[in-house]
Amino acid sequence: MRRWLRGLAGRRPGTLSLDDVAWRQDRYLVRPGCTDLGIKIREGRLEVKGRLAIDGLAGLGRAGQGCVESWAKWSLPPDPRGGAWWQHLAQVEAGAGFVTVAKHRWLWSGALGTDPGPNAPQIQVEVTRLRCGRGDETEAWTLGIEAAPLAAWPGHEFTEVTACLLDAAALPVLTASRSMGYPAWLAGQGGADQAF
């Protein structure tokens, strides 16, 4: 995986981050059946992602196809004053419904399109190795591809660049049925803080 991501840097200008120093842990709130809202706590920050739209399926070259979705993200830092809302969140996190996900990430990011300027639309490829639950060493892998800002580029350019990037990888064929956001993936894993 690292070799493939390093190869991206040789084909397209961008930044490579091999975050393989240590595993990091996030805590996700899992709501059965909820696939369009992700709530997590990372290093004391509250992060919320909401799906704005399902934009359809995209062909990804030889790699297969995947679902393209539009998401928005909000982030709140820890409350240094220990406000009531933050204390309530800590109580909620300690209760049922949260699952711990350990992550080991590899990340490549670069300009989407031919203009590498500071205001150019960006594309990011993230490969993540995951461990979920408590005491279970079963691992999963995710591949995420993000582009921003949404309004700055036509969708066909995103799919063309994505297909080009993935064609160079020795990946199993990606199927639309396994293409989903973290909330949907977590909802299908079996519940909060148990080995699954």
N, C-alpha and C positions, 0 to 999 in steps of 0.2 A: 504494500500500500504506500509506504513512504517513497519507494522508488517511482511509482506512478505519479505521485504528487510532485516529486522533484522534477519529473519529466515535464509536468505542466509549465514549470518555470522556464524550461528550455524552449517551449513552443509559443508561450504567450507571456508578455510582461506581467509581473505580478509579485505578490509577497507570499512566501511560504512560511508557515508556522507549524513546526512539528512539536506539538505540546505533549511530549512523551516523558516529561520529567516525573510526573506523579499523576495518580488518579485523582479526580476531583468528584465531590459528591453534591448532587442536587436533591432537593426534596420536592416531589410533585404531588399535588392534590389530584387524586383520581376519582372521577365521578362516573359511575357506570352509564354508558350510553352517551356521554358528553364527548363529542369529537371536535367541537369548534372552539373550545376555550381551554387554554393551558395555563395553570397557575403553579409557579414553582418558587422555592426559596433557595437562593444561591449566595453563599458567603454573607448571609444576613440581609441580602436584598430581596425584595418581593418583585417578581417579574410576572407579568400577565401578557399572554399572546391570545389574540382573538382572530378567528378566520373571517375575513371580509367576503370572500367569494371562492367558489370552485370554478376555475377558469376553463377546465376541460382537460382532455388527454393530449399529451405531446409525444410525438415520435422521437426517440433518442438514438437514432441510427441503429447500428448493430446491437447496441445495449438493450433495446426493447422499447418500452414506453412507460410513462409515468403521469401522474396526476399533477397538474399545475394549480396551485392555490395562492390566493393573496391573503397575507396576514398583517396585522398591526401589532406593535409591541409597546408596552408601557413598563417602566421600571421605577421603583421607589427605593431609595437608600434606607439603611437602618435608621431608626429614629434615635438619635443620641440622647434625647431627653426622656426616653422610655414612655412615650405617650400612650394613652389608653388604647388606641387602635393597634399599636405595635404589641402591647401586652396581650391583647385579645388574639392577635395573629399567632403569637408564640403558644398560647393555650390551644388554639385550633390545631397548630402543627403537631403538638404533642399528642393529640387525640387520633382517632381513627380516620382513615381516608387518605393518608399520605404514604407515599412509597419512596424509598431511597434508591436513587440511580447513580451508580459510580460510572464515571466517563473518562475515557482516554481519547483525546481528540487530535486529529491531523487536519490542518486548515490551509487552503490556498485561496488567495483573493487577487483579483485583477480587474482591469477595465473591461467593460462589455462594449465591444465595437472597436472602431479604429482610432478614436480620440482618447488618448491616455491622460488628458488634462485633469485638474483637480475636481472639476464638476461633472466629469464623465460618469455615466451609469456604471455601477460596479457589479461584479458577479463573484460569488464566494462558493467554494466547494468544500464541504466538511465531511470527513469520514470519521465515524465515532465507534469505538468499541465500548460496549455497555455490559454492566452487571447490575441486575435488579434484585430487590428484595433483601432478605436477611439470611446470611449464611449459605447462599447458593452461588456456586462458582460458574453456573451456566452463563455463557456469554452470547450476546447478539451484536450485530453490526448494523449501522445505519449509514446511508449516504444522503446528504442534504445538499441541495443547490439553491442558492438564494440570489436574487438580483434586486437592486434598489437604485434610484427610486422607480416605482412601477410606471409612472407616467412618462418617463424619459426615453423609453425604447419600445419598439414594436415587438410583440410576442414572438414573431418568427425568428428574429435575431437571437433571442434567448434560446430557442430550441435548436437553432443551428450551432451556436457556440457550445451548448450542452452536449449535443450529439458528437461534435468534434472532440471534446474533452473525454467523453466516455468511450468513444471508439478506440482510443489509445490504451484503455484499461482492459486487463484480462478479468472482466467481471462475469458472473453468471448473468443470464438474461434477466433483465428487470421487467416485472409484470405490473400492470396497473392495479391488480388486485392486492398487491403488497405495497403499493405506493400510498402513503398516508402521513399525516402529521403525528407528532409525539402524543397528543391527547388520545387519538384513536388507537395508536400502538399500545399505550399504557392501559387503556380501557380493556384491551383484549388479553392482557397478561395475567389476570386472575386476582387482582385485589391489592390491598395496601399492605406493605411490609410483611410479606410472607415469601417463602421461597417458591418461585414459579419458573 
